[in-house]
Amino acid sequence: MRRVKVLSTILMSCFAGGVFAEQEQGLTCHFGYENLFMPVSTADPEQSEVDVKANHVQLLQTGTSVFSGDVDITRAGQQLSSDRATYNRTSGDVTASGDVRLRDSEIIIDSEQAEWSLNNDEGLMLNAEYRIRQMHARGEAAHVFRKGKATTNLKDATYTTCPEGSNVWQLKANKVHLNHETAVGEASNVVVRMGGWPIFYTPYINFPLNDERKSGLLAPTIGTSSETGFDLATPYYWNIAPDMDATITPRYMSDRGLMLSGQFRYLSEYSEGEIEASFLGSDDLRKDGDEPNPYYNEDRKLFTWQNLSQFDNGWRAEVDYGYVSDDDYFSDFGSGLSLSSRTHLNRLAETGYRGDVWDFTARVQGYQTLRDVNEQYKRLPQFLLRGHLPDQALGLSYELDAEFVEFDHKDKVEGQRIDFEPAVSLPMGTAAFFATPRVALNHTRYDLKNDRTDSFDDSATRTLPIASFDTGVFFDREIDIWGDNYIQTIEPRAFYLYIPHREQSDIPDFDTALSTFNMIRLFSYDRFIGRDRVGDANQLSLAVTSRIIDEQTGKETLSFTLGQIQYFSDREVFLPGASVQEDRESDMIAEAVAYINDEWSVNGEVQWDPDVNESNLSSVGLRYRAENGTIFNISHRYRRENAATNVQEGLEHLDVSAHLPINQQWSVFGRYYRSINTGRTLEGLFGVEYDSCCWATRLAIRNYVNEGSIYSNVDTQEQDRNLSIYLQIELKGLGSFGKKSDSLLEQSIRGYQAD
């Protein structure tokens, strides 16, 4: 089935009575009048003297002074300039005419006539033009009433953040109230115009005068899809306090009904977290395509909570809890690619301590399993203790790694596992070499129950010595490359590991897997991740790394590493479904990274099977990133089917992405991500964006395959594809409309960072 989702925004009259929430500015712009504002003054206007300068002064018997010619009246960071002015010392009233300008640290107002009360610190100006320092805003008004530095009221006014001579967008209102202390503007009977065309009306609106957060309606999203029908969401942002906020989103779906969602975020001295919940009462959709909707007339719900607390005494606490009412919640309502293919929701609560020597963790962990996948074991509870004492007597270092865990499962064997591994090592070396002999003793004990198949030893134990020797040498020399001085290093390394064989088929597999073969695996103490298997080993890992370093800057220009494991005996410990490994050598691994210059870099990796003389895995990538925002990436990834990479299906992917500025305002971007072996385009993305000092827009068109089916060899016509159109318009200083695509570009284009 082909899904089509249109995510865009229409400016609608349903905004009546609402407000627009603040949006971030994308550019730092200069309009030429920044230096015209007065410096910030903390002086009290009522206690400050009035300084008057003029070319001519005339004193009248009524106590009124008449000033003419370049008149400047200044007091406490405020200044009134004009061609002519009168000042009454008794009432404190000032009347000015002819090229009148009133300015302070926040606003500049130009008009032909002004009246000002120095005693009340307020005044009126007619047929005025104004400029606001914050947000680079400007406009015109028939009447401007200014009350000190706190508020400004305007009548028959316009408002825009566009540079002078450009009114790409403009707000026009009967009344405007600007509160400079709270940095919030309010307007009534508002018409918003773009390019001179009216696009929006509301009887009331408010907007920010700076780039700080504020409460208000966020721009709605409107669209349609085969999953929801007509879809309209109108989020409200609530700036509760500097350390907490919330977003409440009513979402109407014509095929399913009304959903209410909420998100609450908090931040304290020691904790940060987020709570999210959604509720759809009685799903109204009868059929999902040609199939009946299994959730018809049922409630659809979601709840998640993530919390991280870190305390000064080394203790920490974490909560990660997720719940959805059904398996298809994310595919029906989630807009993200990764959300639609989730199979497990984490349910974790843990606390722990980290000090100079000891690291302790206590946790309980379970999962909500979605779709037809195997349920994972719950850890109820798990205790981990790690210790490290370096540089003790005779140069010895001591380590301890211990665990107690209770595994719970409704269908499989359950039980307790205790694992205890002390180790001692003797690190030796200088700047030119290192050598570290190490010995450890691993002891594991099980107490099993509910073994319905009678396949395991209910009280199995395993004790194994582990011995290793890790050594390496560092050589370097100075070389000259095209007249520049560099340092070349050669760093050979050898790692010997011995672990005797112990039969472990009578031990269940609770949480263990074979690790991916890579450069890190060459120097690890076990080929398994998890404690249910300890792999037998009699092997020697050999690797050599060479680097070329710029002698002047210290930057690494080129690095290359080649490594392989030599096996002296068969590996007889394996997981269920695997078999004894008899190879005498592992795949060869080569990695290389080259920094051609500050913009260009290339990296590559290959895993080569010498027995069949073929590559099991390879990847190569070329990357360009410039200071002007230009980004270009191209990469190729290959994995051979049924290879030593521990997978049943191969892949070959080509990924090309770019962000290309055309000029200072216009950019284009795109991604082409294709599976060569299946002949499918996994993601096609193209878009264009415009960013100026007063407005910005971005249009993105994306056609993609659900993440869960990327590796599935399904016929192209039967894929579960999605087509999305993202349209975002930002009127800087007023609001942003449409579906934000910043996170989409950060995910699809490596190196892209949204402003």
Disulfide bonds with the S-S distance in Angstrom:
Cys29-Cys693 2.33
Cys162-Cys694 2.16
